[in-house]
């Protein structure tokens, strides 16, 4: 599902994953930004509408808008990928994404923040996750965006299956940090070039391998 902006709604009931709309065709009028969570669910079974999301990410107090689109590529770990499939525990994933956005909004003083993740099968070149941040200055928008996508990827209860062109497939976590840390609870978060730290203090490379986006 997605969240946005100036005021985040209180606890809300999350729709079933299979019934989650993408928000396509909704009005871009930013009159009541709190309504955007209904228009753009955090978890969506439909294709993500980047144009519509971006259209709703402008604010008169924001001088910078950053959009990250995590897209499915055709290879991973030396194997040819046909497509990906995502599953999630919808209510918990939605709550976690909402909380991550709220934390980032407060920490970086964002005017608008949106995030949405696909479930179901996602074709090569399609968007699996999108994060948009808008703030007065670009440094805050970039930093918040990176923080949000790292936390969603590593912490939200979303699972990924890779389908390969040879007919085989493999289920796993949305991230593959456990292949390095040896612990599903320990994650390597991407940072600027150079040594990186993790939530567990595990020193790792700046870009963990085997990432789908």
Backbone torsions as a table, in degrees:
resi	resn	phi	psi	omega
1	UNK	NA	178.8	-179.3
2	UNK	-129.3	159.5	177.0
3	UNK	-129.4	164.4	178.1
4	UNK	-148.3	-175.9	160.2
5	UNK	20.3	-142.0	-164.9
6	UNK	-55.1	-42.0	176.6
7	UNK	-136.3	126.8	-179.3
8	UNK	-85.5	140.5	-177.8
9	UNK	-70.5	158.7	175.0
10	UNK	-69.3	-175.8	-176.3
11	UNK	-51.3	138.7	-177.9
12	UNK	-133.5	156.7	177.8
13	UNK	-81.3	130.7	-178.2
14	UNK	-92.7	134.2	178.9
15	UNK	-71.8	157.1	176.5
16	UNK	-57.7	147.9	-178.1
17	UNK	-54.2	-42.8	-173.4
18	UNK	-68.7	-16.8	-177.1
19	UNK	-107.6	8.4	-174.2
20	UNK	-75.0	121.4	177.9
21	UNK	-79.6	161.5	180.0
22	UNK	-88.1	-17.6	-178.2
23	UNK	97.2	3.6	-179.4
24	UNK	-63.1	139.1	175.9
25	UNK	84.6	2.2	179.4
26	UNK	-81.5	161.3	-178.0
27	UNK	-70.6	141.6	178.5
28	UNK	-92.5	3.1	-179.6
29	UNK	-63.5	120.3	-177.1
30	UNK	-87.1	37.9	-174.9
31	UNK	-66.1	-49.3	178.4
32	UNK	-125.6	93.4	-172.2
33	UNK	-63.7	-22.9	-179.4
34	UNK	-65.5	-19.1	179.4
35	UNK	-75.2	-12.5	-174.0
36	UNK	-68.2	-24.1	178.6
37	UNK	-65.4	-29.9	176.5
38	UNK	-76.0	-36.0	-178.9
39	UNK	-73.2	-33.6	-176.0
40	UNK	-127.4	89.9	-179.6
41	UNK	-64.3	152.1	-180.0
42	UNK	-64.4	-36.8	179.5
43	UNK	-116.5	127.2	-175.0
44	UNK	-131.6	134.3	174.8
45	UNK	-87.5	-5.0	-179.9
46	UNK	-105.3	163.2	177.4
47	UNK	-57.3	141.3	-179.2
48	UNK	-80.7	131.1	-177.1
49	UNK	-95.9	89.4	-176.8
50	UNK	-62.2	-37.3	-178.9
51	UNK	-63.4	-45.1	-179.1
52	UNK	-68.8	-39.5	177.5
53	UNK	-61.4	-47.1	179.9
54	UNK	-63.8	-35.1	-180.0
55	UNK	-63.4	-25.9	179.7
56	UNK	-96.0	9.0	-174.2
57	UNK	-107.7	14.0	-179.9
58	UNK	-98.7	144.6	-176.3
59	UNK	-147.2	138.8	-178.4
60	UNK	-62.0	-21.8	179.6
61	UNK	-93.3	2.1	-176.5
62	UNK	-105.5	124.5	176.0
63	UNK	-97.8	-4.7	-178.5
64	UNK	-142.3	133.9	174.3
65	UNK	-128.3	123.1	-179.9
66	UNK	-115.1	128.7	178.1
67	UNK	-118.2	125.1	172.4
68	UNK	-110.2	128.1	175.6
69	UNK	-118.6	113.8	176.2
70	UNK	-87.6	114.2	-171.4
71	UNK	-115.4	153.0	-176.9
72	UNK	-80.0	124.1	177.6
73	UNK	-100.3	169.9	-172.0
74	UNK	-94.3	13.9	-179.5
75	UNK	-154.2	152.2	174.8
76	UNK	-160.5	129.9	179.2
77	UNK	52.4	39.3	176.7
78	UNK	78.5	8.8	-179.6
79	UNK	-115.2	147.5	178.7
80	UNK	-80.7	125.6	-176.2
81	UNK	-100.7	134.6	178.2
82	UNK	-91.1	-40.5	178.6
83	UNK	-172.3	172.5	175.0
84	UNK	-120.4	156.9	172.9
85	UNK	-133.3	134.9	-179.2
86	UNK	-117.3	142.0	170.0
87	UNK	-128.1	156.3	178.7
88	UNK	-148.5	160.1	166.9
89	UNK	-91.1	95.5	-166.9
90	UNK	-50.7	-56.2	-176.6
91	UNK	-58.8	-44.1	-179.0
92	UNK	-71.3	-42.1	178.9
93	UNK	-60.6	-42.4	179.6
94	UNK	-64.1	-43.1	179.4
95	UNK	-64.2	-42.1	-179.3
96	UNK	-65.1	-43.0	178.5
97	UNK	-63.9	-42.9	178.0
98	UNK	-59.0	-44.1	-179.8
99	UNK	-65.9	-39.4	177.9
100	UNK	-61.7	-42.8	179.8
101	UNK	-66.5	-40.6	179.2
102	UNK	-62.3	-44.3	179.6
103	UNK	-61.5	-45.0	-179.3
104	UNK	-66.2	-39.3	179.9
105	UNK	-59.6	-42.5	-179.5
106	UNK	-73.6	-40.6	-176.7
107	UNK	-67.4	-39.6	-176.4
108	UNK	-107.8	8.4	177.3
109	UNK	53.9	52.2	-177.6
110	UNK	-79.3	141.8	173.4
111	UNK	-78.4	-38.3	-179.2
112	UNK	-141.9	141.4	173.6
113	UNK	-145.3	130.6	-178.3
114	UNK	-134.1	144.9	173.4
115	UNK	-153.0	143.1	-178.7
116	UNK	-151.0	137.2	-178.5
117	UNK	-125.4	137.6	177.6
118	UNK	-76.8	152.2	161.4
119	UNK	-127.5	166.7	-175.2
120	UNK	88.7	-172.1	-178.5
121	UNK	-78.8	136.1	-178.2
122	UNK	-125.3	124.7	-174.9
123	UNK	-77.5	161.2	175.7
124	UNK	-56.8	131.6	179.2
125	UNK	88.7	-12.6	179.0
126	UNK	-83.9	160.9	-178.7
127	UNK	-85.4	128.6	176.6
128	UNK	-96.1	-28.3	-179.7
129	UNK	-154.4	145.5	176.8
130	UNK	-134.9	140.0	175.0
131	UNK	-131.8	130.6	177.7
132	UNK	-127.1	131.0	176.9
133	UNK	-127.8	139.2	178.3
134	UNK	-131.3	129.3	-178.7
135	UNK	-148.5	174.7	-178.2
136	UNK	-63.1	-36.8	-176.5
137	UNK	-129.3	154.4	-173.4
138	UNK	-67.9	-31.8	-176.9
139	UNK	-60.1	-43.0	179.3
140	UNK	-68.0	-40.5	-179.0
141	UNK	-64.0	-42.9	178.9
142	UNK	-66.0	-48.7	-177.2
143	UNK	-61.7	-43.9	-179.6
144	UNK	-65.6	-39.9	-179.1
145	UNK	-62.7	-45.7	179.6
146	UNK	-62.0	-43.0	179.3
147	UNK	-60.8	-45.4	-176.9
148	UNK	-64.6	-48.9	-176.6
149	UNK	-66.4	-36.4	177.2
150	UNK	-61.4	-45.7	-177.4
151	UNK	-69.8	-40.1	177.9
152	UNK	-61.8	-47.8	-176.6
153	UNK	-62.3	-42.4	-173.2
154	UNK	-89.8	-23.6	-169.2
155	UNK	-116.7	-29.8	-177.8
156	UNK	-68.9	142.2	-179.4
157	UNK	-75.1	76.0	179.4
158	UNK	-127.3	130.3	-177.2
159	UNK	-115.8	149.9	-172.9
160	UNK	-125.5	137.4	172.2
161	UNK	-117.4	126.7	176.2
162	UNK	-95.6	124.2	174.9
163	UNK	-101.5	124.8	-176.2
164	UNK	-99.7	158.7	-177.3
165	UNK	-69.2	-14.5	177.8
166	UNK	-85.2	3.9	177.4
167	UNK	95.1	-7.5	178.5
168	UNK	-90.8	167.5	176.5
169	UNK	-149.9	163.4	-175.6
170	UNK	-148.7	123.4	175.4
171	UNK	-88.6	149.7	176.3
172	UNK	-168.8	-173.9	176.2
173	UNK	-72.2	166.0	177.6
174	UNK	-65.0	-28.4	174.1
175	UNK	-117.2	166.9	-177.6
176	UNK	-120.1	26.5	-176.7
177	UNK	-61.3	-30.0	-178.0
178	UNK	-60.9	-23.3	179.0
179	UNK	-69.3	-18.3	178.3
180	UNK	-103.4	-45.5	-175.2
181	UNK	-82.4	-23.1	-177.0
182	UNK	77.6	9.1	-177.0
183	UNK	-143.1	123.9	-179.7
184	UNK	-62.5	-19.4	-178.5
185	UNK	-91.2	-4.4	-178.9
186	UNK	-107.2	126.7	-174.7
187	UNK	-122.7	150.4	174.6
188	UNK	-106.7	117.4	-178.7
189	UNK	-96.0	134.3	179.7
190	UNK	-65.9	142.8	177.9
191	UNK	-135.4	-176.0	172.3
192	UNK	-63.0	163.1	-179.1
193	UNK	-51.4	137.7	-178.4
194	UNK	121.7	-177.4	-178.2
195	UNK	-59.0	144.1	178.6
196	UNK	-122.7	158.9	177.7
197	UNK	-116.5	161.3	179.5
198	UNK	-121.6	174.2	178.4
199	UNK	-62.9	-22.8	-179.3
200	UNK	-97.4	-3.1	-177.1
201	UNK	86.0	5.5	-179.4
202	UNK	-72.1	123.2	178.9
203	UNK	-77.1	129.6	-178.7
204	UNK	-145.0	179.1	179.0
205	UNK	-69.3	160.5	-176.8
206	UNK	-67.6	-24.8	178.7
207	UNK	-131.5	105.6	-179.6
208	UNK	-58.6	143.3	-179.5
209	UNK	-74.9	167.6	171.3
210	UNK	64.2	32.5	177.5
211	UNK	-87.8	142.0	178.3
212	UNK	-83.2	-20.9	174.3
213	UNK	-156.3	NA	NA
